[in-house]
Amino acid sequence: MTVRMTVNGADTSLTEDPRVTLLDALRDRLDLTGTKKGCDRGQCGACTVHVDGRRVVSCLTLLATLDGATVRTIEGMADGDRPHPLQRAFVEHDGLQCGFCTSGQIMSAAAVIQEGGADTDAEIRERMSGNICRCSAYPGILAAIRQARAEIR
């Protein structure tokens, strides 16, 4: 089947088997490898992207359901050569170690900030609970989100 969508601002058309996931289409067909395949079961959050402004785990999202959708990946976060405030904050606060979960963490953090209401550390932790960092960079991730939230809001 053919799916037409906008990915990081570019109109895209893919003809794929209906069983292909968004994650596999992004990585294997569109060469957008910033989105990581972690558990492939929707449990770790490494594959988090935005679809129509909402965060989704792309490993559980069928490409066939996205005709007409707008998708944003980590590659679409920067403004040209200027990193997104979250990208800068993650570097400044060492919110990454191995970097494997970082793109999913940033995409989820952007959604948390956009959704509003995550005004305390406890609320941020709760709203980010679907994203696992195996290196335990959580203190840096939390500090990065606080910094970017203040800049974005």
C-alpha positions as CSV (number, residue, x, y, z in Angstrom):
1,M,0.0,0.0,0.0
2,T,1.1,3.6,-0.6
3,V,1.3,6.0,2.4
4,R,1.7,9.7,1.9
5,M,2.9,11.7,4.9
6,T,5.1,14.6,5.8
7,V,8.4,13.7,7.5
8,N,10.4,16.5,9.1
9,G,8.7,19.0,6.7
10,A,9.2,17.0,3.5
11,D,6.4,15.3,1.6
12,T,7.1,11.6,1.5
13,S,5.4,8.7,-0.3
14,L,6.2,5.1,0.5
15,T,4.8,1.9,-1.0
16,E,5.2,-0.8,1.6
17,D,3.7,-3.9,3.0
18,P,0.9,-3.0,5.5
19,R,2.8,-4.7,8.3
20,V,5.8,-2.4,8.1
21,T,6.3,-0.3,11.3
22,L,7.0,3.4,11.3
23,L,10.4,2.7,12.9
24,D,11.5,0.3,10.1
25,A,10.2,2.7,7.4
26,L,12.2,5.6,9.0
27,R,15.4,3.7,9.4
28,D,15.4,1.3,6.5
29,R,13.5,3.2,3.8
30,L,14.1,6.9,4.6
31,D,17.6,6.5,6.1
32,L,16.6,8.5,9.2
33,T,18.7,6.4,11.7
34,G,18.5,8.8,14.6
35,T,15.4,7.0,15.9
36,K,16.7,3.8,17.6
37,K,15.4,0.3,17.7
38,G,15.7,-0.8,21.3
39,C,13.3,-3.4,22.6
40,D,11.0,-3.5,19.5
41,R,8.1,-4.0,22.0
42,G,7.2,-0.4,23.0
43,Q,8.7,-0.7,26.4
44,C,12.0,1.3,26.3
45,G,11.0,4.5,24.4
46,A,14.2,4.7,22.3
47,C,12.1,4.8,19.1
48,T,9.9,7.7,20.3
49,V,8.9,10.2,17.5
50,H,6.0,12.7,17.1
51,V,3.0,11.9,14.9
52,D,0.7,14.9,14.4
53,G,2.2,16.6,17.4
54,R,1.9,13.6,19.8
55,R,4.6,11.3,20.9
56,V,4.4,7.6,19.8
57,V,6.6,4.6,20.0
58,S,7.4,4.0,16.4
59,C,8.1,0.3,16.8
60,L,4.4,-0.3,17.5
61,T,3.0,2.2,15.0
62,L,2.1,0.7,11.7
63,L,3.1,2.8,8.7
64,A,-0.3,1.9,7.1
65,T,-2.1,4.0,9.7
66,L,-0.2,7.2,8.9
67,D,-1.5,8.2,5.5
68,G,-1.7,12.0,5.7
69,A,0.1,12.3,9.0
70,T,2.9,14.6,10.0
71,V,5.9,12.9,11.5
72,R,8.8,14.5,13.3
73,T,12.0,12.7,14.2
74,I,15.1,13.7,16.1
75,E,16.5,14.8,12.7
76,G,13.7,17.3,12.4
77,M,14.3,19.0,15.8
78,A,17.1,21.4,15.0
79,D,16.4,24.7,13.2
80,G,18.9,24.3,10.4
81,D,22.4,24.3,12.0
82,R,21.0,25.5,15.3
83,P,20.2,22.7,17.7
84,H,16.9,22.6,19.5
85,P,17.1,23.8,23.2
86,L,16.6,20.3,24.4
87,Q,19.5,19.0,22.2
88,R,21.8,21.8,23.7
89,A,20.6,21.1,27.2
90,F,21.2,17.4,26.9
91,V,24.8,18.1,26.0
92,E,25.3,20.8,28.6
93,H,24.0,18.7,31.4
94,D,25.5,15.4,30.2
95,G,22.1,13.9,29.8
96,L,23.5,11.2,27.7
97,Q,26.2,8.6,28.0
98,C,26.1,5.9,25.4
99,G,23.6,8.0,23.5
100,F,21.3,5.1,22.4
101,C,18.2,6.3,24.2
102,T,19.0,10.0,23.7
103,S,16.8,10.6,20.6
104,G,13.8,9.0,22.3
105,Q,14.5,10.9,25.5
106,I,14.6,14.2,23.6
107,M,11.5,13.5,21.6
108,S,9.6,12.6,24.8
109,A,10.9,15.6,26.7
110,A,9.8,17.9,23.9
111,A,6.3,16.4,24.2
112,V,6.3,16.7,28.0
113,I,7.2,20.4,27.7
114,Q,4.6,21.0,25.0
115,E,1.9,19.2,27.0
116,G,2.6,21.5,30.0
117,G,1.9,20.6,33.5
118,A,5.3,19.0,34.2
119,D,6.3,21.7,36.6
120,T,8.0,19.6,39.3
121,D,10.8,17.0,39.1
122,A,8.3,14.3,40.2
123,E,5.9,15.2,37.4
124,I,8.7,15.2,34.8
125,R,9.9,11.8,36.1
126,E,6.3,10.4,35.8
127,R,5.8,11.8,32.3
128,M,9.2,10.5,31.1
129,S,8.7,7.1,32.8
130,G,8.2,5.3,29.4
131,N,11.8,6.2,28.4
132,I,14.5,4.0,29.8
133,C,18.2,4.9,30.1
134,R,20.4,1.9,30.6
135,C,23.3,4.1,31.6
136,S,21.3,5.9,34.3
137,A,21.9,9.4,33.0
138,Y,18.6,10.4,34.7
139,P,20.0,13.3,36.8
140,G,21.4,15.0,33.6
141,I,18.2,14.2,31.7
142,L,16.1,15.8,34.4
143,A,18.4,18.9,34.5
144,A,18.3,19.2,30.7
145,I,14.5,19.1,30.7
146,R,14.3,21.8,33.4
147,Q,16.7,24.0,31.5
148,A,15.0,23.6,28.1
149,R,11.5,24.0,29.7
150,A,12.5,27.4,31.1
151,E,13.8,28.4,27.7
152,I,10.9,27.1,25.6
153,R,8.0,28.3,27.8
